[in-house]
Amino acid sequence: MTSPTTTSRVPARAWAVWVVGLLAYAVAIFHRSSLGVAGVEAQERFSAGASAISLFLVLQLAVYASLQVPVGVALDRFGSRKVIIAGALTMAAGQLVLALASDVPTAVVARVLVGAGDAMTFISVLRLVPLWFPGRTVPLITQLTGILGQVGQIIAAYPLVTLLHTASWTPTFLGAAAVGVLVGVLVLVALRDTPPGTQLAPPSTMAEVRRNLAATWAEPGTRMGLATHLVTQFSGTVFALLWGYPFLTTGQGLSAGAAATLLSLLVVVGMGFGPLLGRLCARWPMRRSNLVFGILTATAAVWTVVLLWPGRAPLWLLVLLVVVLGTNGPGSMIGFDFARTWNPAERSGSASGVVNVGGFIASLCTVLAIGLVLDALTPGSSTAYSLDAFRAAFAVQYVFWALGLVGVVRHRRQLRARMAQDGVVLAPLTTAVTARLRHRSAYAHPRQEG
């Protein structure tokens, strides 16, 4: 492998490639969110209840999570450009099917296609970052990728809804499909996997693919990234994606406007916190796990206060909860940084895929568990969930926090033991090792330095 440049100056071509990849990711978020903002219209079009519409979300998340590792393997084999194009066209096909669908089974197929295309996009864009940018900027650019991609959710929430109300269902989703095709064409024309002169050797046989995947999983840094993603992401995702709004309105008695404002605040906090977290990771790479512990402690602590508060929580406490949950998304990005620094570039796709499974599996399980607890504690088919029912339901989060914490602690211990065997003194950390971790390669992989 010939390494990408490690100079501090970022060439204009790198920014151009990143912007194209970022646009592809933002459009993927747009496709992911499009049905959620059209939930009422979907119920009317398909004559379906809320539970059927919720099934769309669960299946979409399940497809997304289940494809992360296969997509990661394909990414190492074929590169970001081809995988992003495949994802864009798959999502466009899903939106086309949804535009023409008139029944629930067809709509489910459409959302499965959207979930599959969505699964191909994010980790493909992340793979571009360490290949095009100097090492110390990688954590910051990674955070910006996750944050700015959320613009797609804003596009879904406003222009798409406006078009839906003025042009009806079919033209709206045909337009969404056309956007996917246009993005695929733009990626084909303007995006390149690596800078000129950089050569990555992809696996050429299935045996090599299996060996690469096994080596990726055997790497404690990959598993630490997965545990990090799991323990930091799911609480904020579950709150923003499904159960936060009913908890705030039905459980805590807030108005619809106040609940929407708090959910918007969650996104704003993430946008502000992400760049700061990226700079901290770049400045102190050996202290990234401390940031994870801090985010986990703050999240579990504020949830504990909210759930134990006698009666409905005061507004200031709910605002504090949302602010802390806003750190969860940026915190989960640290998991990808672990995968980047402890795997060679040839395995970056599969490593990112493994990491990305953690938070989404935890989110999916938590969404389902909260629903089951609420249904078990609520008479009949009523959706008038009590505050006590919400308290019991959200308590399932402690199980996943515990699992994730055990994983982070265990794999951090393994990493540090290996570094100690290699003669690295952790305190104070040697300048050479710090420099390696701030760039693309970790102490255990000097071959990455070219």
C-alpha positions, 0 to 999 in steps of 0.5 A: 500500500502507498499511503495517502499524504500526511501533510497538514495541508488539505488539497482542494480535491479532497474537499470536493470529493468529501462534499460529493460524498457528504451530499450522497449521505445527506440524500440517504438521510432524506430517503431514510426520513421521507416516510416518517414525515409522511406517516399520516398520508401513508396511513391514509394511502395504505389504509394501515394503522400506526402499528403497520407504519411502525413496522416499516421503521423496524424493518428498515432498521433491521435491514440497515443493521444486518447489511453493515458487515456485508457492505463493509466487506464489499466496500473493501473489495470494490471501493466507496465510489461503486458502493455509494452508486449502488446505494443511491440507485437502490434507494431510488428504486425503493422510492419509485416502488413506494410512489406506485405502491397501493398496499402495505406489502408493496410499501414494505418492499419499498422501505426494505430497498431504501434500508438496503441502499441506506446501509451502503452509504454512510460507511462508504463516505467514512472510508473516504475521509482517512484516505483523502485528509491528513490524519489529525483532521480525520476525527473532525471531518468524521464528526462533520460528516455525521452532523452535516448529513442530518441536513437530509432530515431537514429537507425531508421535514420541510420541502418534501412535506410541502411537495406532498401537500401540493403535488400528492403522493406519487409525484412526490416520491417519483421526485425523491427517486429522481434525486437518488438517480441524480446523486448516483450520476454525480458520484459516478462523475466526480467522486474518486476512492483515493488520491492520485498515486494511492494504491490499496490492494483489495482482496482478490479471492473469497478466502482473502475476504474471509481472512480479512473479515476474521482479522477485522473482528479479531482486532480488539480496536474493532470490537471496542469501536462496536461497544463504543457505538452501541453504548453511546448511540442507542439512547439518543437514537431511540428518543429522536426516532420514535419514543421521545415525542410520545414520552414528552407529550403523553408521559410528561404532558408537554404540548406538541410544539414544546416537544418538537422544539426539544427534539430540534434542540437535540439535533442542534446540540449534536451539531455543536458538540460534534466538532468539539469532540472531534478536536478532542479525539485528535488532540488526545487519542489515548483519552478517547475512552474517557470521553465515552465514559463521560458521555455514558455517565452523563446520559445514564445519570440524567435518565435516572433523575428523570425516571425517579423524579416524583410526578412529571419532571420539570421543564429544565430537567427535560431540557437537560435530558435532551441536551445530554442526549444530543451528545450521543450521536457525536459520541458514537462516532468515536467508535469509527475512530477506534476502527480507523486507528487499529485497522489497516486501510485495506480493512477500513470498510469491514471495520466500519461496518462491524462498528456500525452494527452496534448502535443500530442493533441496540436501537432496534432492540430498545425500540421493540423492548420499550413498545413491549413494556408499554403494551404490557402495562397499558390496558387493551389497545390503548395508546394512553400510556401512563408516566409509570409505564414510560418509566418502566419501559425506558428502564430497559436502557440500563441493560444495553448501557451495561453491555456496552460498558463491559465491552468498552472496559474489556477491549480497552484493557486488551488494547492497553495490555498489547501496547504494554507488551510492545513496550509502550509506556501509557503515562506519559505516552511516547511522542512516537505513538501519539503521532501514530494514533493522531494519523492513520496508523496505530502502534500495532500497524506500522505497515500503514505508515507506508 
